[in-house]
Amino acid sequence: MPTPGTAIRSTAEAQRARITTAAVHVFAEKGYFATPIAEVAAEAGVSPAYVFRLFDGKLGVFVTAAAATYARVAEALAVAGRACSSSDPDRRLDAMTEAYIALIEDRDLLMMQAQAQSASSIPEIRDAVRSGLAEVVEAVRDVSGAEPAAVQRFLAYGQLCHLIVQTDLTGVRSSWAESVTAGIRHT
């Protein structure tokens, strides 16, 4: 038999996760400044008052949503790197690249991170972006065993992939776009 309060806590944790997922979707579209919390609540199927009960205001919801996207990336890269049968850092980075290619199929993930970066003039959001980036860098570095320059290159290509996917450059048939996308494999 569950202890008193366990079911309520589980329900609140489940609702918090569901609201975070909804927030990623809604904030990805309009960003922090243009999105009222009522839209997040509607997407999650709860009242705005309930969102405020579980989070520290709109800023708390946004920071949690941004952090969730970075945690998702860090976890996927770490899992892929650990699953690689080789201990060679380059092979592990290749495995992480494959995981990243699969991740960026989720446009909400990319756009949420772009929106967080765009709102990083707000200290709490800037701190969330920095923490998320640190989590990703540490996962790549620690699991791959790659040198700092290789980790930097991995991240730089990842950001380039963000740009290519966000702006749908693969559909642009022009020499400038082909220069940007040359040699980059992504969805």
C-alpha positions as CSV (number, residue, x, y, z in Angstrom):
1,M,0.0,0.0,0.0
2,P,1.4,3.4,-0.9
3,T,2.4,5.7,1.9
4,P,0.2,8.8,2.4
5,G,1.0,11.5,-0.1
6,T,2.8,9.2,-2.5
7,A,0.1,9.1,-5.1
8,I,-0.3,12.9,-5.0
9,R,3.5,13.4,-5.4
10,S,3.6,10.9,-8.3
11,T,0.7,12.7,-10.0
12,A,2.3,16.1,-9.5
13,E,5.6,14.8,-10.9
14,A,3.8,13.2,-13.9
15,Q,1.9,16.4,-14.5
16,R,5.0,18.5,-14.2
17,A,6.7,16.2,-16.8
18,R,3.6,16.5,-19.1
19,I,3.5,20.3,-18.7
20,T,7.2,20.5,-19.4
21,T,6.7,18.5,-22.7
22,A,3.8,20.8,-23.6
23,A,5.9,23.9,-22.8
24,V,8.7,22.8,-25.1
25,H,6.3,22.5,-27.9
26,V,4.6,25.9,-27.3
27,F,7.7,27.9,-26.4
28,A,9.5,26.4,-29.4
29,E,7.0,28.1,-31.7
30,K,6.7,31.6,-30.1
31,G,9.5,31.9,-27.6
32,Y,9.5,33.2,-24.0
33,F,8.3,36.7,-24.6
34,A,5.4,36.0,-26.9
35,T,3.9,32.9,-25.2
36,P,1.4,33.3,-22.4
37,I,1.3,30.6,-19.8
38,A,-2.3,30.0,-20.7
39,E,-1.2,28.5,-24.0
40,V,1.2,26.1,-22.2
41,A,-1.6,25.2,-19.9
42,A,-4.0,24.6,-22.7
43,E,-1.5,22.4,-24.6
44,A,-1.0,20.4,-21.4
45,G,-4.7,20.2,-20.7
46,V,-4.5,21.9,-17.3
47,S,-5.4,25.3,-15.9
48,P,-2.9,28.1,-15.7
49,A,-3.4,28.1,-12.0
50,Y,-2.2,24.5,-11.8
51,V,0.9,25.3,-13.9
52,F,1.7,28.1,-11.4
53,R,1.2,25.7,-8.6
54,L,3.8,23.3,-10.0
55,F,6.3,25.9,-11.3
56,D,7.8,29.1,-10.3
57,G,6.0,31.3,-12.7
58,K,6.3,31.5,-16.5
59,L,10.1,31.8,-16.1
60,G,10.2,28.6,-14.1
61,V,8.3,26.8,-16.8
62,F,10.5,28.1,-19.5
63,V,13.8,27.3,-17.7
64,T,12.6,23.8,-16.9
65,A,11.6,23.3,-20.6
66,A,14.9,24.5,-21.9
67,A,16.8,22.4,-19.4
68,A,14.8,19.4,-20.4
69,T,16.0,19.7,-24.0
70,Y,19.6,19.9,-23.1
71,A,19.3,17.0,-20.7
72,R,17.6,15.0,-23.5
73,V,20.6,15.7,-25.9
74,A,23.2,14.9,-23.2
75,E,21.5,11.7,-22.3
76,A,21.1,10.5,-26.0
77,L,24.7,11.3,-26.8
78,A,26.0,9.6,-23.6
79,V,23.9,6.5,-24.3
80,A,25.1,6.3,-27.9
81,G,28.8,6.8,-26.9
82,R,28.6,4.1,-24.3
83,A,26.9,1.7,-26.7
84,C,29.7,2.1,-29.2
85,S,31.8,-1.1,-29.2
86,S,35.0,0.9,-29.8
87,S,36.9,2.8,-27.2
88,D,38.4,5.1,-29.9
89,P,37.2,8.7,-29.3
90,D,36.6,9.3,-33.0
91,R,34.3,6.2,-33.3
92,R,32.5,7.2,-30.2
93,L,31.9,10.7,-31.6
94,D,30.7,9.1,-34.8
95,A,28.1,7.1,-32.7
96,M,27.1,10.3,-30.9
97,T,26.7,12.0,-34.3
98,E,24.2,9.3,-35.4
99,A,22.3,9.8,-32.1
100,Y,22.3,13.6,-32.7
101,I,21.0,13.2,-36.3
102,A,18.1,11.2,-34.9
103,L,17.5,13.9,-32.2
104,I,17.3,16.8,-34.6
105,E,14.3,15.3,-36.3
106,D,12.4,16.8,-33.4
107,R,12.1,20.4,-34.6
108,D,10.6,21.5,-31.2
109,L,13.9,20.5,-29.5
110,L,15.9,22.6,-31.9
111,M,13.6,25.6,-31.8
112,M,13.3,25.5,-28.0
113,Q,17.0,25.7,-27.7
114,A,17.1,28.6,-30.2
115,Q,14.4,30.4,-28.3
116,A,16.3,29.9,-25.0
117,Q,19.4,31.3,-26.6
118,S,17.4,34.2,-27.9
119,A,16.1,35.0,-24.5
120,S,19.4,34.6,-22.7
121,S,19.4,38.3,-21.7
122,I,17.3,37.0,-18.8
123,P,19.9,35.8,-16.3
124,E,17.9,32.6,-15.3
125,I,17.5,31.6,-18.9
126,R,21.1,32.4,-19.7
127,D,22.1,30.2,-16.7
128,A,19.9,27.4,-17.9
129,V,21.5,27.5,-21.4
130,R,24.9,27.5,-19.9
131,S,24.1,24.6,-17.6
132,G,22.6,22.7,-20.4
133,L,25.5,23.3,-22.7
134,A,27.9,22.2,-19.8
135,E,25.8,19.0,-19.5
136,V,26.2,18.3,-23.2
137,V,29.9,19.1,-23.3
138,E,30.6,17.0,-20.2
139,A,28.7,14.1,-21.7
140,V,30.5,14.3,-25.0
141,R,33.9,14.8,-23.4
142,D,33.6,12.2,-20.7
143,V,32.0,9.4,-22.7
144,S,34.0,9.9,-25.9
145,G,37.3,10.5,-24.3
146,A,38.0,13.0,-27.1
147,E,40.5,15.9,-26.8
148,P,39.0,19.4,-26.3
149,A,39.5,20.4,-29.9
150,A,37.5,17.4,-31.1
151,V,34.7,18.1,-28.6
152,Q,34.6,21.7,-29.8
153,R,34.5,20.6,-33.5
154,F,31.7,18.1,-32.6
155,L,29.7,20.9,-31.0
156,A,30.4,23.4,-33.8
157,Y,29.1,20.9,-36.4
158,G,26.0,20.3,-34.2
159,Q,25.3,24.0,-34.1
160,L,25.7,24.1,-37.9
161,C,23.2,21.3,-38.1
162,H,20.8,23.3,-36.0
163,L,21.1,26.2,-38.4
164,I,20.6,24.0,-41.5
165,V,17.6,22.2,-40.0
166,Q,16.0,25.4,-38.6
167,T,16.2,27.2,-41.8
168,D,15.6,24.2,-44.1
169,L,18.8,24.9,-46.1
170,T,18.7,21.5,-47.7
171,G,15.9,22.7,-49.8
172,V,17.8,25.8,-51.0
173,R,19.5,25.2,-54.4
174,S,22.0,27.9,-54.4
175,S,25.8,27.9,-54.2
176,W,25.9,29.7,-50.9
177,A,23.5,27.2,-49.3
178,E,25.4,24.3,-50.8
179,S,28.6,25.7,-49.2
180,V,26.9,25.7,-45.8
181,T,25.5,22.2,-46.1
182,A,28.4,20.5,-48.0
183,G,29.5,17.3,-46.2
184,I,26.9,17.7,-43.4
185,R,24.6,14.8,-43.0
186,H,21.3,15.3,-41.2
187,T,17.7,14.7,-41.6
